[in-house]
Amino acid sequence: MGKSYAILIENVKELLRERGWTQEKLGDEVGLRQETISYLLRGKNIPTLEAVDKLSAAFNVSTGCKLIPETTFKRAYNE
């Protein structure tokens, strides 16, 4: 698991705690099963960009500001 992915996982966990949401609630918000959310939070699944966008929308945060470090976007778009 890469550093950026580990940061994404920790940020999602923090947002869950801040909002008092369960994995099931998050799954309902983004249209994914609770099992899929669990796999993501344990590093078993790598989310697609679409899933990251859905997570951002569910938490009402900017993808670049809260979920994924800026350097990840720079690297992805400059390659």
Order of alpha helices (4+ residues) and beta strands (2+ residues): alpha-alpha-alpha-alpha-alpha
